Amino acid sequence: MISCTGDDNLTESNLRIKDALEKRKAMYKKEIMDNCKRDMLEKATLYVDSLIAAEISYQLSDSIVFPPKPLKPTSPGPIIIRDTVKAKPVW
């Protein structure tokens, strides 16, 4: 009945409840921030590792010299083969 009166007087029990609620909120906020920091650290580690791998790959490929691709020769035109050999029967 006291809660239905609308009186917002903070009694000793209400202060305890408020303190307990504030502690739980702080613990929840800390847990969420810890999870967020851990996830960001994992993502940053993967990103840095991929950057290092890409840099190593670039350094290795930069030291290897590949010859240029040869030019395609010009087409002489259609190739015509004259039938100079007559087929003989097998039997």
Buried (B, 14 or more C-beta within 10 A) or exposed (E): EEEEEEEEEEEEEEEEEEEEEEEEEEEEEEEEEEEEEEEEEEEEEEEEEEEEEEEEEEEEEEEEEEEEEEEEEEEEEEEEEEEEEEEEEEE
